[in-house]
Amino acid sequence: MGWKRQRLGPRLVEAARSGDRYRDVHVVLGGTGAVGGTAVLHLLSLYEEMFTIAAPSPDDVPVLVATGVTGDEISAFTRRLFRFVESRHGADSLPEGVRRGYLTHSGVFVALERFMVAALPALRRVHQVPPEERTRVIEELLGELGTTPEGAADAIAEAVAAARPFTSFLRAYRDEHLGSEGRFRSVVVGIPIPSLIAYHQHELDEVADHLPGLTPDRLEDLKQRFILALRDDLVEVQGSLADEVLIAHTTGVGGMYDPTPDGGTSIRLGFAHAALDHALAEKARFAQELTDLYARAGIKVLVTAAAIGIDEVKVRERVPLHRGVRQRLFEAPAEVFPGAKASQPRESKASRRAGRPVPVAHHMRVFPPVTVPFDDPPSGPATFEQGEELAPTYTIRSGENGFFSVADAESLYRVMKVASASELGLLLARVGMLGDDPSRPWFEGNVCYYAETDNSRQVFDFLSQPTLRRTQLGGLEPMSLQDLGSAKHQGELHTLSLLILLHRLRTLDVDAIDPYVDLERFDPRAFFEERSRVLTFEQLALWEPAELIEEMQALAAAETPEDLLPLAPHREHELFPRRAEAVRRVLSEVLKAVWTGPALGLPILFERDGVSYLRTGYYVAPLDLLVTDTDAVAVWMRKAHAESGNPAPFEDFRDYHLAVGGFVDVRPHAIVCAAKSDREDLTDKVARLTDEEGLREHLRTLEPYSFFSSCGLVAVLYRLRALYGLLRESMLELGTLQEWRWSMPRDAGGHMIVLPGAVEALRMASEGLEKSTGAERLDGIWGYERRPVPDRRGTIPGVYDR
């Protein structure tokens, strides 16, 4: 067995000259998604390259079948396909519609089909009706199964065990298009199996609440039956329908774990969904079990052990609200904003017969938050305006991770490392078409553990393009959009956004507005970004803490554009009302940017006259809580503390969630927490400090390289100034020895720009959250700043005796 794999090029030449691959049919289930869709496009490009080497006969038409769940998914992939072809061959060579797909000018047919994996398709209807109607829907489901509530457990178990969604779909397609004896060259499952199973297990949990016969033991048996049914389904596909079956799988935690001496693993991930990461270890264990299960069955499993890169960038498009939040809105007893309960996907009669849902999805919006005293909020219904739909200039889609801002992607990819969707899709395409590498197989024991590679450089080269980078520096774009990720990570990015907004307000050149400005043509967003300054570390180091603290409270508390006037250079505008209106429009954009955090689930804590206030939208991501009452956060905190049995005082429990959970705390203090879970005894794990020196001394008491988290404006300023001190050490004459210090960009004058994505990645490294590959020391410094090295001069015998 060699060390190196064979080159792809010569293998393509051999396959082209043989002509054996020119009538193959490949099916990519989930082929409209990130890795699956990329695999389809790679297959297309591989065939086109082969055609240039050995021309196919007129009857040689390779077929690539890509499936999606909804029409929107298929439409999005179709746009991607057309842009891909246009980029390579020009607008005169776009694919032509043929039946349910498109024939490329090169003679490759891309078929687009709808396919949805379901243990019991009717289960989806349970979540698509209000809670009070679910008993009726379950009764209809039992009627379709020909059973009663008493026999439901056995009937559902039998139906789940017999589920063969993959085989059924593939056989139906084969019989219609290939004949009953035909085989697929490859079947690639690009659908994330762990997420798929988790979603169906949630559906079974919902049904169990309405059927007493489904005891916890029976329910667990049902879930296991579905897992085994999918395995048996794919084994049947491999045995009778396809030459190659490959699954794109995951570690469940993006490879964010360390091996322990006893052969186990320790989870490093500290930014799970909604920051409530109790189930992370279980998720990773489950993902490993699935890998072992499928590999033992002889199915090739591609395990992506790095964050998947960028598969699409949306330009000025709305961002869908996360499915889990839509579900909460739909099930709430009352509408928290007009139309909120219409946010759940529903089925028409036609779509039900066809077995496909028609989604009616809400999109992310910006609206005024609710503001209440944090410690003693009044009780009463909380209602919100519908607000304005959010359409960022650029939105990055990253596989099943969801939608990212540019800062999201840069920070998470830096700390989790990254594998590009392109390289993963290429691996699936080349093995699906040509088989595994004969010299050094990718799938040893049927498993390919794919970690980060040098291709990550291409991802960061892409993110550093000026048009994308500007979205991190202007302050008005949402700094974080992650709908499947960390509230803590989002909160830190929004805190940086507030600092950038404040600096740009301070440096805004209002005099550059024409006194007789044409308001119809005036662009307040463009003016704000072009006529204010980028925040640099040099400028940040000059800020007076007392003045900054006062102004940050004003920014966070603003209710109207006029509240922001004292933060900008003061000018009298009475003589020029058009200029005054233009300034008001600029400040309105700033105010919307401040409100973006709470609207997306990141509550802001600020202080006024010594009293702490909370500003929140209808969803609180750090607590995974829907706000229907003005005291919802306080009630949740008290109840959760009581039910946890944690011996620590309530204040420690509360501050744990502030520091670790992702609240945007701009109050003039620092909270430091050294616990990763509120299930730990939090006694002596949470500290509250009021000045930088006290914070520095406390951090030095923590175990080196252990996890900790902080919040509060004192902590943020100390961390950023400490980071600046480390960045100043970068010297050209030392070359790459200075490593991560060069990750912060410089402007034309050599000033270091505060790039939120890079700053946030360095925060995670400093707090013990960085993924380690074993090939680096640390992409940053643990603990915010380097600890002082002891001076041993005069203490070493025989050297300093004189």
C-alpha positions, -999 to +999 in steps of 0.1 A: +000+000+000+015+033-011+017+066+007+003+086-022-030+083-041-032+081-079-037+113-099-072+118-109-063+130-144-048+097-158-078+078-144-102+101-162-082+096-195-084+058-191-122+060-183-128+083-213-110+061-238-128+030-226-162+047-230-175+025-202-188+054-181-207+073-208-241+058-201-239+057-163-267+070-140-257+086-107-282+095-081-274+121-054-301+120-027-300+155-012-283+166-044-297+201-041-278+207-008-242+217+000-220+187-005-245+168-025-251+196-049-214+202-053-209+165-061-235+168-089-216+198-104-183+180-101-198+149-119-209+172-147-174+188-150-157+154-149-179+141-178-173+172-198-136+168-194-138+132-205-158+142-236-129+164-247-106+134-245-128+108-262-160+120-279-192+100-269-216+086-294-249+103-299-266+077-276-241+082-248-259+105-223-248+102-187-276+110-162-272+128-129-302+126-107-304+153-079-332+152-053-346+179-031-375+180-006-392+212-017-397+231-049-377+260-034-347+237-029-348+225-065-352+260-078-322+272-058-301+243-072-313+250-107-301+286-104-268+273-091-265+249-121-272+276-146-247+300-131-221+272-130-226+264-167-227+301-176-194+307-158-177+279-178-193+281-212-211+314-215-248+325-216-253+309-251-247+274-237-272+272-209-290+239-202-324+232-219-354+219-201-363+183-209-390+165-189-381+168-152-346+181-157-321+198-180-299+186-208-266+205-209-251+216-243-224+189-237-250+161-235-253+154-198-288+151-184-294+165-150-327+152-136-343+170-107-367+150-085-385+154-052-377+130-025-383+131+013-372+104+038-399+095+062-405+066+086-442+074+084-450+103+059-482+110+078-463+119+109-453+153+094-489+164+095-489+162+133-465+192+135-484+212+108-515+217+128-521+236+161-515+215+193-553+213+200-558+196+166-531+170+169-552+143+186-575+144+156-546+141+131-532+112+151-565+094+149-565+099+112-530+084+111-541+053+130-570+050+106-546+049+077-526+022+095-558+003+101-553+002+139-567+016+171-550+035+200-547+002+218-528-015+189-510+017+178-476+007+193-474-026+173-488-011+141-464+019+142-434-004+150-443-027+121-446+003+097-413+019+109-394-014+106-406-019+071-397+016+059-376+015+028-377+051+015-344+049-004-351+016-021-387+025-030-377+058-046-347+043-065-367+013-078-395+035-090-370+057-108-351+027-123-383+010-135-395+041-152-363+052-168-337+023-169-358-009-170-361-034-143-326-049-148-308-016-148-283-005-121-271+029-109-234+035-112-235+053-078-260+064-052-247+092-029-267+101+002-260+138+008-288+140+034-273+144+069-284+111+084-280+121+121-301+152+116-327+132+097-330+106+124-332+132+151-360+150+133-380+118+130-374+108+166-388+142+176-419+133+155-422+100+173-419+118+207-449+140+197-470+110+188-461+093+220-476+121+240-510+112+225-508+074+227-505+059+262-494+026+248-462+041+235-442+038+268-407+051+270-393+016+264-415+011+233-407+045+221-369+038+223-375+005+205-393+025+177-364+048+173-339+020+171-361+002+145-360+033+123-322+035+125-318-002+116-345+002+089-324+029+072-293+007+074-312-022+059-326+001+033-291+012+021-278-024+022-306-034-001-297-005-024-261-016-025-270-052-031-295-048-059-295-013-073-261+004-073-224-003-079-213+023-053-232+036-022-217+065-003-229+084+027-218+120+035-217+118+073-204+139+102-188+136+136-218+154+151-195+181+166-174+191+136-144+172+149-143+194+180-131+169+205-099+157+221-088+120+225-084+110+262-057+086+275-084+059+282-095+059+246-125+081+250-132+116+239-136+150+255-159+175+237-142+208+230-172+225+214-185+254+234-209+270+210-237+245+205-272+255+193-286+281+217-255+275+239-274+247+257-250+220+249-259+193+274-266+168+245-234+174+226-215+144+240-245+122+232-248+137+197-211+128+190-216+093+204-246+088+183-228+100+151-200+075+158-225+047+164-241+054+130-207+054+113-198+020+128-233+007+119-231+016+082-194+008+078-200-028+091-228-031+066-203-025+038-215+011+030-188+037+024-191+065+049-174+099+043-171+115+078-166+153+076-145+161+106-142+198+097-167+226+093-181+224+058-172+254+036-193+277+015-217+263-011-237+294-020-238+331-014-272+348-015-272+384-026-297+408-010-321+380-003-343+374+027-331+349+053-356+321+064-363+319+101-350+287+117-375+258+117-373+254+155-382+290+161-411+288+136-423+257+155-423+276+188-442+305+172-468+282+158-474+264+191-474+295+213-508+301+230-509+336+215-494+355+186-463+374+197-464+394+165-491+398+138-491+366+117-467+347+139-488+315+141-490+312+103-453+304+103-456+266+102-453+247+069-487+234+059-500+209+034-526+214+007-547+184-003-528+181-035-494+182-018-506+157+008-516+133-020-482+139-036-464+134-003-447+168-002-452+198+021-457+233+009-438+256+033-451+289+045-420+302+062-413+334+081-381+353+074-358+371+098-370+406+107-358+436+126-383+453+150-382+474+182-373+452+212-391+451+246-372+468+274-377+458+310-358+460+343-336+429+344-339+419+380-375+429+387-394+430+354-432+436+354-455+407+344-477+410+314-482+399+278-452+407+255-461+417+220-439+428+191-442+445+158-438+425+127-409+447+117-389+449+085-376+418+067-339+414+068-321+412+035-283+413+041-261+423+012-244+389+013-256+357+031-235+326+031-251+292+031-229+265+046-245+230+043-268+219+071-252+246+093-276+271+078-271+307+070-240+326+080-229+362+078-194+367+065-182+373+101-199+340+112-181+320+085-147+336+091-147+331+129-161+296+130-140+284+101-108+298+117-115+281+151-131+248+138-108+246+108-126+240+075-130+216+046-144+231+014-177+218+000-159+216-033-133+191-021-158+169-004-181+169-034-152+160-056-143+130-035-178+117-037-179+123-074-146+106-082-153+075-061-188+073-073-177+074-110-143+056-109-144+036-077-120+040-048-083+046-052-065+013-059-032+025-045-043+041-013-081+038-007-100+067+006-124+044+025-102+022+046-127-002+064-154+017+045-148+049+064-131+081+052-123+104+080-119+137+062-102+165+082-092+200+072-068+203+043-048+231+025-080+238+005-092+258+035-069+285+021-092+289-008-121+295+016-103+323+034-091+338+001-128+339-009-139+355+024-112+382+022-126+396-011-132+433-006-169+432-012-174+405+014-149+419+039-167+453+039-198+437+055-177+430+086-164+466+089-194+489+082-215+482+113-249+482+096-249+447+083-260+419+107-228+405+121-242+371+128-270+351+112-263+316+123-296+298+127-279+265+138-252+274+161-240+294+191-258+321+208-225+329+226-207+333+194-235+354+179-236+376+211-199+383+209-201+393+173-230+416+180-210+432+208-182+439+184-209+454+160-220+478+187-184+490+192-180+495+155-213+514+153-203+537+182-169+544+166-184+552+133-210+575+149-182+593+167-163+598+134-193+605+112-187+634+088-221+650+089-207+681+073-203+661+041-241+661+036-252+688+011-273+714+030-298+710+001-294+673-003-318+655-027-335+632-002-349+609-029-314+600-040-297+601-006-285+566+005-281+568+043-264+534+046-238+542+019-232+576+035-227+561+069-201+536+057-183+560+033-182+590+056-171+574+089-140+556+099-131+519+102-124+508+138-087+500+144-070+486+174-049+518+177-081+538+180-096+514+205-066+516+227-070+554+230-106+553+242-113+566+277-131+538+295-155+561+315-166+579+283-169+547+264-190+531+291-214+560+292-218+562+254-223+524+251-252+525+275-268+553+254-263+534+222-278+502+237-307+520+252-317+542+222-354+542+214-354+568+186-329+581+161-328+614+180-314+595+210-283+588+190-276+625+182-254+631+212-231+602+200-224+619+167-205+652+161-228+679+171-241+703+145-269+728+143-292+720+114-321+743+119-313+764+089-311+733+066-340+710+073-330+687+044-296+680+060-313+674+094-337+648+077-307+631+061-289+629+094-321+614+110-322+588+082-286+578+088-293+575+126-324+554+118-302+529+100-279+528+130-308+522+153-320+493+132-285+478+134-286+480+172-320+463+172-308+435+149-292+416+178-324+413+200-345+406+169-323+376+160-324+363+196-295+381+213-308+401+243-289+432+253-281+441+289-273+478+297-274+500+327-292+533+334-289+551+368-275+520+384-304+498+373-298+469+348-322+467+319-329+439+294-338+445+257-351+414+239-370+402+209-396+374+209-369+347+209-340+344+234-313+321+218-292+317+249-321+301+267-339+287+236-370+306+249-400+321+232-409+354+250-447+357+255-445+376+288-424+406+297-409+387+327-403+355+307-365+356+311-366+362+348-392+334+353-371+310+332-340+318+353-357+313+386-375+281+375-344+266+359-323+273+390-349+257+413-353+226+391-315+222+386-308+216+423-276+235+418-262+243+453-248+276+440-267+308+447-292+320+421-269+349+412-242+325+401-267+304+381-280+336+364-245+349+357-234+316+343-261+319+316-251+355+309-214+347+305-217+314+287-250+317+270-246+347+247-263+377+263-249+410+249-238+425+282-225+460+279-228+469+315-197+484+332-184+452+348-170+418+340-184+383+347-161+353+344-174+317+345-152+286+345-181+261+341-193+247+308-226+235+320-252+247+346-253+211+358-220+216+374-218+229+410-213+266+401-200+275+436-167+294+432-170+290+394-185+325+387-168+358+395-180+393+392-154+421+388-155+458+384-121+468+370-094+455+346-068+447+373-092+426+393-101+407+361-065+401+352-057+387+386-088+365+386-079+350+352-045+341+365-061+318+390-077+296+363-062+263+352-042+270+320-059+258+288-092+251+306-125+265+295-138+298+307-161+325+294-167+362+301-191+390+294-195+427+304-179+458+289-149+457+312-141+422+300-146+431+264-123+461+265-097+443+285-097+414+261-094+436+230-066+457+245-048+426+255-052+412+220-038+445+206-007+441+228-001+406+213-008+418+178+018+445+182+045+418+185+042+410+148+075+418+131+083+412+094+119+401+102+105+372+122+085+359+092+059+333+099+072+326+133+046+351+145+019+329+131-017+340+140-007+376+146-009+382+109-045+372+107-056+408+114-056+430+083-038+464+081-050+495+064-028+516+040-013+534+070-004+501+088-031+504+114-046+470+126-083+468+116-107+452+141-120+424+119-148+408+139-145+373+124-108+371+132-113+387+166-140+363+175-119+333+165-091+345+187-115+349+216-126+313+213-089+302+212-082+323+243-111+307+262-100+271+255-125+264+226-101+260+197-100+228+177-066+213+178-052+192+150-019+185+168+000+204+141-003+238+158+005+252+192-025+275+194-039+299+169-039+325+196-030+329+233-050+312+261-062+336+287-064+369+268-028+379+275+005+361+281+013+354+318+044+371+331+075+349+329+095+348+362+128+367+362+154+343+375+184+365+372+205+363+403+190+330+414+208+304+393+240+291+411+273+296+394+261+321+369+252+352+389+273+346+420+295+377+413 
